[in-house]
């Protein structure tokens, strides 16, 4: 590795992620407004379509991770799915540019769409989701693979890699929230989708240009098959007693584990039922070789244990992701009702306020890396300042305040509406920049929780399951978006009974959006309590240290 910890291939990884996130946020940041004003959808339908699509973007990585770990490797998975991504972006651009594919709008600026136009748009949208599925679980792991875990200096720099990797994500998001949203609002959606399509194409070319420099990890075979083998073997031997001497459990005598591309894992005492799979009995061998559906190695058993131990921590990320999803949905709709003027003539698009979330991340990442970590290290003695679980917890606490602030702002806004009878005004005289604190607080929470999750799931993943575990961490974002959709549907159904406008009507001046934000705050408090219990009992994985 180079002296700064980043080879040219590492720099390529940052550039690629910056361009890919520019493309993703170029769609996501202002998508709710496109659906509302161009496809003429209601607030609830538009919000749910955004969160459903975002959720799909983050659940598809399970497919990409499986292919990467078992068959293609991270390099070829990124390469092939990037091409699908570019194709989807191209289709979106055409759907917003070509006559007959883009919606037609009347003189009152009310747009009307045909079934074909809607279908082409959503086809492009979900092709992007598929492309994301192959890139997201691999790109952070692929970048981290460029560091040698056996070298203590490189291992320390790998922690910084995740900070700066997330920094590059937010550079792309910053350009999207500022430049692209303005272009979409004031120039046209064709240009607004076309520019990120070109950026993504550049990212693909950049990725291929670094091919000779990459360090590629060996494939470890299908992780799902190995986990199934442990489950089957454990249940087959449910009557078998596990010996007190754990050195009697089955493991290969070779220096490397039986799982290609993976170090051996030491035995841990938790989830001891799975240890039955590594207890050798006379019927476990067929013609001298072990039947893998009857007898598994300790490393294979510990792989399943590692994944199982991750699940409670993983589950606590769902509520946080539901909070984060408000940036691209209800925060934007809330901003639409406020004074968008900046100066006498310029109007800032409501979706552009998300740049303050990005600015917050860009502000906090170097401060965390250069100031908070050295300061915390004095008190904790931990090389990274905080453990990964402590870092995640701090972000969960901060996210609660984001929802409290957003709810309080909406309560103040509604009081102004009632006090001055602003019910019929499209934009009430309250500056949209009053939303800045809620965006900035969420950005701060991201630096702790999202980056902490990235590093935690990579470090705690078995070597041959790192793409799968990266995908697993991303599914919290998927389920968080789906949870947001579910909550919006539930509160809409319950709050619109007996002819009431509900919490989230098309005209928010008649709604109670603050109740929804406060509901998320309450759920976040409960989630934090559960997380603290989970973190207290978590056991970190133990890789066998080489004697060489």
Buried (B, 14 or more C-beta within 10 A) or exposed (E): BEEEBBBEBBBBBBBBBBBBBBBBBBBBBBBBBBBBBBBBBEBBBBBBBBBBBBBBBBBBBBBBBBBBBBEBBBBBBBBBBBBBBBBBBBBBBBBBBEEEBBBEBEEEEEBEBEEEBBEBBBBBBBBBBBBBBBBBBBBBBBBBBBBEBEEEEBBEBBBBBBBBBBBBBBBBBBBBBBBBBBBBBEEBBBBBBBBBBBBBBBBBEBBEEBEEEBEBBEBBBBBBEBBEBBBBBBEBBEEBEBEEEBEEBBBBEEEBBBBEBBBBBBBBEEBEEBBBBBBBEEEBEEEEEBBBBBBBBBBBBBBBBBBEBBEBBBBBBBBBBBBBBBBBBBBBBBBBBBBBBEEEEEBBBBBBBBBBBBBBBBBBBEEBBEEBBEEBBEEBEEEBBBBBBBBBBBBBBBBBBBBBBBBBBBBEBBEEBEEEEBEEEEBBEBEBBBBBBBBBBBBBBBBBBBBBBBBBBBBBBBBBBBBBBBBBBBBBBBBBBBBBBBBBEEBBEEBBEEEEBBBBBBEBBEBBBBBBBBBBBEBBBEBBEEBEEBBEEBEBBEBBEEEE
